[in-house]
């Protein structure tokens, strides 16, 4: 599992394997938080927004993710709609 590619994890998640979402979270939470923090400059608000991004990704079940794009880019774009 930990050795699976991002695409493999997304595909598994889309098929209903919710536990792999934790792996995606662990891979990207720091980068997403850092990107949001650079914009917001408030650690608490950045943390809240990061959590909202991952909640949105979980709720969407990764709908809207298009193969060929990076998971990071897709997650980062989600922050603009939270």
C-alpha positions in Angstrom: 0.0 0.0 0.0 2.6 2.6 1.0 4.5 1.7 -2.1 1.5 2.2 -4.4 1.6 5.1 -6.8 -0.7 8.1 -6.3 -2.8 7.0 -9.2 -3.2 3.5 -7.8 -4.3 5.0 -4.4 -6.8 7.3 -6.1 -8.3 4.4 -8.1 -8.6 2.3 -5.0 -10.2 5.2 -3.2 -12.7 5.8 -6.0 -13.6 2.1 -5.8 -14.5 2.4 -2.2 -11.2 1.6 -0.3 -11.4 4.5 2.2 -8.4 3.4 4.2 -6.0 4.4 1.4 -7.1 8.0 1.8 -4.9 8.1 5.0 -1.9 7.4 2.8 -2.8 10.2 0.4 -3.3 12.5 3.4 0.1 11.7 4.8 1.8 12.2 1.5 0.3 15.6 0.8 -0.8 17.2 4.1 2.5 19.1 4.7 2.7 20.4 1.1 -0.9 21.5 1.0 -0.6 23.1 4.4 2.6 24.9 3.3 1.0 26.2 0.2 -2.0 27.5 2.0 0.1 29.0 4.8 2.0 31.0 2.2 -1.3 32.6 1.1 -3.1 32.9 4.4 -0.1 33.6 6.7 -2.0 32.4 9.7 -1.2 28.9 11.0 -4.6 28.2 12.5 -6.5 29.3 9.5 -4.1 27.4 7.2 -4.7 24.3 9.2 -8.4 24.7 9.1 -8.3 25.3 5.3 -6.0 22.3 4.8 -8.5 20.1 6.7 -11.3 21.5 4.6 -9.4 20.6 1.5 -9.0 17.0 2.5 -12.6 16.7 3.7 -13.7 18.0 0.3 -11.5 15.5 -1.4 -12.8 12.7 0.8 -16.5 13.8 0.2 -16.0 14.0 -3.5 -14.4 10.5 -3.6 -11.8 12.1 -5.8 -14.3 12.9 -8.5 -12.9 15.6 -10.7 -9.4 14.2 -10.5 -8.1 13.6 -14.0 -5.4 11.2 -14.7 -2.3 12.9 -16.1 -2.5 15.7 -13.5 -0.8 15.5 -10.2 -2.6 14.8 -6.9 -1.0 17.9 -5.4 -2.4 20.1 -8.1 -5.9 18.7 -7.7 -5.8 19.1 -4.0 -4.4 22.6 -4.2 -7.2 23.5 -6.6 -9.8 22.2 -4.1 -8.7 24.9 -1.7 -10.1 27.5 -4.0 -13.6 26.0 -3.6 -13.6 25.3 0.1 
